[in-house]
Amino acid sequence: MLIEIKDLVKVYDMGATQVRALDGVSLDVERGEYIAIMGPSGSGKSTLMNLIGCLDTATSGSYRLNDQTVNELDDNALAHIRNKEIGFVFQTFNLLPRTSALENVEVPLIYAGTSRHERHQRAREMLELVNLGDRSHHQPNELSGGQRQRVAIARALVNRPSLLLADEPTGNLDSRTGAEIMELFDQLNAKGNTIVLVTHEEDIAAHARRFVRLRDGQVLEDRRREP
């Protein structure tokens, strides 16, 4: 099992009141799954994504990722997990503006201490994978929105993570470009990549093979797509 979540609770202190963003969520994700986490604003899906991505820690409950108990780790260990185990794809791309596509893809490898030669080689391989081999020296402002998201996906994959975590990955793209990005996710999952997709759009979620719907910090529905 890649992800094991049991009775996860996240409480935020908002002055005199407390907000229970997650209220006892349990979720297991196997390697190779393609899962969409859905729900309206305030349902807890962004909080759950932040916990799965080790960007935040739970108030109570347990979270194991790739046989490591995440909620027992300190900040340095969490940073290591984020870089080694998780590839992030965000709605806003989060690319370095005055840096080439190749150098953007290399960033996680720099943090991992990978040699310069291997960094270049692996970054080029990832850009080829997302059909941007001929754009490696272009800066983000010389690329379309879809191309920028492809660079972000290449960056997310370059460390060969256990998990690809995508937060509204088509939110800033037109429908045609969004469909191309989702087709790329389909291809990545077919090659064995585990994908957790956070979205509020039904047509985007339809690409996944399992659907988890949250409401008021609890799992309302957990079902798999019919074969």
N, C-alpha and C positions, 0 to 999 in steps of 0.2 A: 504494500500500500504506500503510495507516495505522500498523501495528506491524510492525517487522522486528527479530527477536531472533535472534542467532547465537551459539551456543556459550556461553551464559550460565552462569557459575559463581558461587556464593555460598558462602563458607566463613566459619563463625563460630568464633572462638577461645573455647573453654570451659575456661579454666585451662590445664592441661597437654595437653588434647586439642583437636582441631579437628573440627568437624562440617560436613560437605559437604552443605548443605541443597539446593543445586542443582548438578547435575553435567553441564554441557554441554547445556543446553536450547536448542533452536532452534524458533522459532515465527513465522509470518507471519499477520497478521490484516488482511483487506481492509476497506475502509470499508463499513458497512452490515451486517457480519456479526453473528451472535448466537452466541456461543461459551460453553460451560460448561467450566470447569476443575475437574476432579474428582480425588479421591484420598483415601486414609485419612489419619488424623493422622500427621504426620511425613513425608508424601510430598513436601512442598515447595510445595504449592499456595498457602499463605499467604505464603511467601517470594516466590514468583513474582508474586503479586498486589501485594505491597509494592514490588517492582521496577518492574512495569508502571505502578503509580500514583505513581512517583517519590518514594515514602516512604522508600526505601532505595536503596543503590547496589551494583552487582555487584562481585565480586572480580575477575572477568575476563569477557571476551566483550563483545559490542556490543548496544546497544538504540537503535533509532531510532523516534521517535514523530512522525508527521506531518512527516516529512522533517528532523527535528532529531535530532542524535546526543546522546542524553540523557546517556550516561556521560561526556561531556566537559564537562558544565555544573557551575557552582559552586552553592552552596546557594541563593543569591538567584534564580538562573536556574531552578533546580528548583522553587522556590516559585511562581514566575511560571507555569511549565508546569502545575503542579498546579491553579492557580486558573483558568487560561485553557483548558486542553485537556482536563481530566479532571473528570468529575462523580462524586463518591463517594456510594455508598449503603451504610451499615453496618447490621449486625444490631441494634445498640443505638441507632439513630436519630441520636444525637449532636446533639440539639437544645438550644438555650439555654433553660433552664427558665422564667425569668420574662420571656419575650419572646414576642410574638405570632407566629402562623404567618407572617404577612406579613413581619415583621422578621427571622425566621429565614431565610426564603427570600432576603432581601436581602443577607445576610452576604457571599457571594462578590462581589457587585457593589460593596460598600463597599471591599473589598480591591482591586478593579479600578479604583477611582476614578470610578465611574459617578455621574452627577448624581442628586440626590435624586428629581427628577421621574421620570427614566427608571427609577430603581430601583423606585419604587412601581409604575409601569406594567408593567414586565416581571415583577415578583414576582406581581402580580395575574393576569397572563396565565398564568403557570406554575401558580398555584393553581387557576385555571379549568380548565387542561389536566388536572389530576389530580382534578377534580370536588370541589374544596374552596373554591370561590369564596365560599361563605357562611360559612366558618369562618376567614376571614383575621385576625380580631381575637381569636381564641381562643388561649390559652396551651397548651403541651403537656399540662399536667395536666387540661385540659378536653377533651382529644381521646382517642379510642380508640387502641389500638396501631396498627391499620391506617391511621387518619387521620394519626398521627404519621409513619408510614413514607411516606405520600403527601406530607407536607410535606417530608420529607428528599429524596424524589425530585424534587419541584419545585425545591428548593434545588440539587440536583445538576445540573438542566437549565438553570438561569437564566442561566448564562454561555454557553449554546449550545456546550457542549464537543464535542470531536471524539470522545470516548470516555466511555461510562457504565460505571463499574466498581462492581459490586455484590458485597459480601462477605456470604454467608449472609443475604440480605435478608429471608427469612421466618423466621429462626431464633427470633425472640421472638414469633411470631404463631401463633394457632390455625390449623388446616388450612383452614378456610373463608376467613378473612381472607388467609392466605398465597396461596390460589388467586386471590383478587381482585387482589393485588399482582402476581402473575405474569401475569395477564391484562393488567394495565397495561403491564408490560414488553413483552409481545407487541405491544401497540398502538404503543408507542414505536419498537420495531424496525421495524414495518410502515411507519412514517413516515420511516425512514432512519437512526435512531440506531444507532450501533455499541455493542453491549453485550458486556462480558466479565463472566460470572457465575461466582463461586467458590462451590461448594457440595459437600456430601458426600451430599446427598439425590437419589436417582435420579429421583423424580417431579418435583422442581424442575428438575433438569438437562434433563429431557425437553422443556422448553419451548424449549431452544436448538436451533439447526440444525447445530451442530458440537460435537463432544465431544473434549476433550483430557484424557486420564487420566494422572496422574503416579504414579510409585512410586520411592522412594529417590532423589528428585531428578532423575529422568529421565522423558522422555516415553515412556509405555508404549503409548499408543494415541492416534491422531488420526484421527477419522473424521467424515464428514458424514452427516446424516440423509437417508434416502432420500426423494426428492420424493413 
